[in-house]
């Protein structure tokens, strides 16, 4: 029979290992949205921005990317080999080669970048997804670009219960069932990057509580997020949080200083 000290020691040991596992395998900040629940209402590229090139010979970085994808597999399996810091370092080291990726490598890159966005909620991964899709139009054919664009769609929005993260600005709609029942649709209307004016419009049958997080790009100093005359914090490189019960027809206005956007 355990002494009371043995019971206390066992309990403390359990707490220690539980905390260690949570640190090693952090819960996802938010998760990608199933393709069936996201509608891309218009391509990422405006018609006047299309600059597709002939196919260019690119390199296959499959072996390097396999190591990143293996870390994702370890996370999913709760394998003790998983190490988030190592994964992020590997990602950073390979990022400088992204412009040399062929289509297959680039779609894998999108997958691992999206996974890191889900896991950390860090805006640098949203920015990388944006850069990847827009820069691809200048180095791939239209067919290749459409394949790349398709892989980015699940991370336009990410979701954690009724917390909706807007990571990429493009005419699109997320549709989902609220936890208190009832269909919810949130639609982006914009001409980004031609214009920095964006609206998020809400459509629902019943008033529902939703927390909305809007990615503010690193370059967007002076960006504004306004809802019913209330101005919310819009810190570059972070997410602006708008929390309330929403009704059908409500909307958020976002203004980004597009003239400050770095040249692509």
C-alpha positions as CSV (number, residue, x, y, z in Angstrom):
1,X,0.0,0.0,0.0
2,X,1.3,3.4,-0.9
3,X,2.2,5.8,1.9
4,X,0.7,9.3,1.6
5,X,4.1,10.5,0.5
6,X,4.2,7.9,-2.3
7,X,0.7,9.0,-3.5
8,X,1.8,12.7,-3.5
9,X,5.0,11.8,-5.3
10,X,3.1,9.8,-7.9
11,X,0.6,12.7,-8.4
12,X,3.4,15.2,-8.8
13,X,5.2,12.9,-11.3
14,X,2.0,12.6,-13.3
15,X,1.6,16.4,-13.3
16,X,5.2,16.9,-14.5
17,X,4.9,14.4,-17.4
18,X,1.5,15.8,-18.4
19,X,2.9,19.4,-18.5
20,X,6.0,18.2,-20.4
21,X,3.9,16.5,-23.0
22,X,1.7,19.7,-23.4
23,X,4.9,21.7,-23.9
24,X,6.2,19.3,-26.5
25,X,2.9,18.8,-28.3
26,X,1.1,22.1,-28.0
27,X,-2.6,22.2,-29.0
28,X,-3.1,23.8,-32.4
29,X,-3.9,27.5,-32.2
30,X,-6.4,27.0,-35.0
31,X,-6.9,24.5,-37.8
32,X,-7.3,24.7,-41.5
33,X,-10.8,24.7,-43.0
34,X,-12.1,21.8,-45.1
35,X,-12.0,22.7,-48.8
36,X,-15.8,22.1,-49.0
37,X,-16.3,24.8,-46.4
38,X,-14.3,27.5,-48.2
39,X,-15.3,29.1,-51.4
40,X,-12.8,31.1,-53.4
41,X,-15.1,33.7,-55.0
42,X,-12.3,35.1,-57.2
43,X,-8.7,34.1,-57.9
44,X,-5.9,35.6,-55.8
45,X,-4.9,37.5,-58.9
46,X,-6.9,40.4,-60.3
47,X,-7.3,40.2,-64.1
48,X,-5.0,43.2,-64.6
49,X,-2.3,41.6,-62.3
50,X,-1.9,38.3,-64.3
51,X,1.7,37.9,-65.3
52,X,2.0,34.2,-65.9
53,X,5.3,33.0,-67.5
54,X,6.3,30.0,-69.5
55,X,7.3,27.0,-67.4
56,X,10.7,27.5,-65.9
57,X,13.0,24.6,-64.9
58,X,12.9,24.4,-61.1
59,X,14.6,22.1,-58.6
60,X,13.0,19.3,-56.5
61,X,13.6,19.9,-52.8
62,X,11.7,16.7,-51.9
63,X,14.4,15.3,-49.6
64,X,14.7,18.5,-47.6
65,X,11.0,18.9,-47.3
66,X,10.6,15.2,-46.3
67,X,12.3,16.1,-43.1
68,X,9.8,18.9,-42.4
69,X,6.9,16.6,-43.2
70,X,8.3,13.9,-41.0
71,X,8.2,16.3,-38.0
72,X,4.5,16.9,-38.8
73,X,4.0,13.2,-38.8
74,X,5.7,12.9,-35.4
75,X,3.4,15.6,-34.0
76,X,0.3,13.8,-35.3
77,X,1.5,10.5,-33.8
78,X,2.6,12.2,-30.5
79,X,6.1,10.7,-31.2
80,X,8.7,11.9,-28.7
81,X,11.0,12.7,-31.6
82,X,8.9,15.8,-32.4
83,X,10.5,19.1,-31.7
84,X,8.8,22.4,-32.6
85,X,11.9,24.5,-32.3
86,X,13.8,22.2,-34.7
87,X,10.9,22.2,-37.1
88,X,10.8,26.1,-37.1
89,X,14.6,26.2,-37.6
90,X,14.5,23.8,-40.5
91,X,11.6,25.8,-42.0
92,X,13.6,29.1,-41.7
93,X,16.7,27.6,-43.3
94,X,14.8,26.2,-46.3
95,X,12.7,29.4,-46.8
96,X,15.5,31.2,-48.7
97,X,15.3,28.4,-51.3
98,X,11.6,28.7,-51.9
99,X,11.9,30.7,-55.2
100,X,13.8,27.7,-56.6
101,X,11.1,25.1,-55.8
102,X,9.3,23.2,-58.5
103,X,5.5,22.8,-58.3
104,X,5.6,19.5,-56.3
105,X,8.1,21.0,-53.8
106,X,6.1,24.2,-53.5
107,X,2.8,22.4,-52.7
108,X,4.7,20.5,-49.9
109,X,6.0,23.8,-48.7
110,X,2.5,25.2,-48.5
111,X,1.4,22.2,-46.5
112,X,4.2,22.5,-43.9
113,X,3.8,26.3,-43.7
114,X,0.1,25.9,-43.2
115,X,0.8,23.3,-40.5
116,X,3.1,25.8,-38.6
117,X,0.4,28.5,-38.9
118,X,-2.2,26.1,-37.4
119,X,0.2,25.1,-34.6
120,X,1.6,28.5,-33.6
121,X,-0.8,31.2,-34.9
122,X,2.2,33.2,-35.9
123,X,1.5,35.7,-38.6
124,X,4.9,35.1,-40.3
125,X,3.5,31.8,-41.7
126,X,0.4,33.6,-43.1
127,X,2.7,36.2,-44.7
128,X,4.7,33.4,-46.3
129,X,1.6,31.7,-47.7
130,X,0.7,35.1,-49.2
131,X,4.1,35.6,-50.7
132,X,4.2,32.1,-52.1
133,X,0.9,32.4,-54.0
134,X,1.5,35.9,-55.4
135,X,5.2,35.3,-56.4
136,X,4.3,32.0,-58.1
137,X,2.3,33.8,-60.8
138,X,5.6,35.3,-62.1
139,X,7.5,32.0,-62.3
140,X,4.9,29.4,-63.2
141,X,2.4,28.8,-66.0
142,X,-1.3,29.5,-65.4
143,X,-2.0,25.7,-65.0
144,X,0.8,25.4,-62.4
145,X,-0.3,28.5,-60.6
146,X,-3.9,27.2,-60.3
147,X,-2.6,24.1,-58.7
148,X,-0.6,26.1,-56.2
149,X,-3.5,28.4,-55.5
150,X,-5.8,25.4,-54.8
151,X,-3.4,24.2,-52.1
152,X,-3.5,27.6,-50.3
153,X,-7.3,27.7,-50.0
154,X,-7.6,25.7,-46.7
155,X,-5.6,28.4,-44.9
156,X,-7.3,31.5,-46.1
157,X,-9.3,31.0,-42.9
158,X,-8.3,28.9,-39.9
159,X,-10.8,27.9,-37.2
160,X,-10.9,26.9,-33.5
161,X,-14.5,26.3,-32.5
162,X,-16.0,29.7,-33.0
163,X,-12.7,31.6,-33.3
164,X,-12.2,32.5,-36.9
165,X,-8.8,33.6,-38.2
166,X,-8.6,35.6,-41.4
167,X,-5.0,34.9,-42.6
168,X,-5.1,35.8,-46.3
169,X,-7.1,38.6,-48.1
170,X,-9.0,37.3,-51.1
171,X,-12.6,37.3,-52.2
172,X,-13.7,34.2,-50.4
173,X,-16.3,32.7,-48.0
174,X,-16.1,30.4,-45.0
175,X,-19.2,28.4,-44.2
176,X,-19.6,26.4,-41.0
177,X,-22.1,25.3,-38.3
178,X,-21.9,27.4,-35.1
179,X,-21.4,25.4,-31.9
180,X,-24.8,26.7,-30.7
181,X,-26.3,25.5,-34.0
182,X,-27.1,27.6,-37.1
183,X,-25.2,28.1,-40.3
184,X,-22.7,30.9,-40.4
185,X,-21.1,32.5,-43.5
186,X,-18.3,35.1,-43.4
187,X,-17.4,36.6,-46.7
188,X,-14.4,38.7,-47.7
189,X,-15.0,41.4,-50.3
190,X,-11.9,43.1,-51.6
191,X,-9.7,43.9,-54.6
192,X,-6.5,43.0,-52.7
193,X,-3.7,43.7,-53.4
194,X,-5.0,46.3,-55.9
195,X,-6.7,48.0,-53.0
196,X,-6.3,47.8,-49.2
197,X,-10.0,48.2,-48.6
198,X,-11.6,44.9,-47.3
199,X,-14.9,44.1,-45.9
200,X,-15.9,41.0,-43.8
201,X,-19.6,40.4,-44.1
202,X,-21.6,38.1,-41.8
203,X,-24.6,36.1,-42.8
204,X,-26.5,34.0,-40.3
205,X,-30.1,33.2,-39.2
206,X,-29.5,33.8,-35.5
207,X,-27.3,36.2,-33.5
208,X,-24.1,34.4,-32.6
209,X,-21.0,35.0,-30.6
210,X,-17.8,34.7,-32.7
211,X,-14.3,35.9,-32.1
212,X,-12.7,37.1,-35.3
213,X,-8.9,37.5,-35.7
214,X,-7.6,39.5,-38.7
215,X,-4.0,39.2,-39.8
216,X,-2.3,42.6,-40.1
217,X,0.7,42.3,-42.4
218,X,4.1,43.4,-41.0
219,X,4.3,46.3,-43.5
220,X,0.8,47.7,-42.7
221,X,1.7,50.5,-40.3
222,X,-1.4,52.6,-39.8
223,X,-3.9,49.8,-40.8
224,X,-7.4,50.2,-39.3
225,X,-10.0,47.7,-38.3
226,X,-13.4,49.3,-37.7
227,X,-16.8,47.7,-36.7
228,X,-19.8,50.0,-36.1
229,X,-17.6,53.0,-35.6
230,X,-15.4,51.2,-33.0
231,X,-11.7,51.1,-34.0
232,X,-9.8,48.0,-32.9
233,X,-6.1,47.5,-32.3
234,X,-4.3,46.7,-35.6
235,X,-0.7,46.1,-34.7
236,X,1.5,45.1,-37.8
237,X,2.7,41.5,-37.7
238,X,-0.1,40.4,-35.4
239,X,-3.9,39.7,-35.4
240,X,-6.5,42.3,-34.7
241,X,-9.2,40.7,-32.5
242,X,-12.9,41.6,-32.8
243,X,-15.2,39.9,-30.4
244,X,-19.0,40.2,-30.1
245,X,-22.3,38.7,-30.9
246,X,-22.9,39.1,-34.6
247,X,-26.2,39.5,-36.5
248,X,-27.0,39.0,-40.2
249,X,-25.7,41.9,-42.2
250,X,-23.0,43.0,-39.8
251,X,-19.6,43.7,-41.3
252,X,-16.0,44.7,-40.4
253,X,-14.1,47.3,-42.4
254,X,-10.4,46.8,-42.9
255,X,-8.1,49.4,-44.4
256,X,-4.5,48.5,-45.2
257,X,-2.0,51.2,-46.4
258,X,-1.5,49.4,-49.7
259,X,1.1,52.0,-50.8
260,X,3.4,50.6,-48.1
261,X,3.3,47.1,-49.5
262,X,6.7,45.9,-50.5
263,X,7.2,45.3,-54.3
264,X,6.6,41.7,-55.3
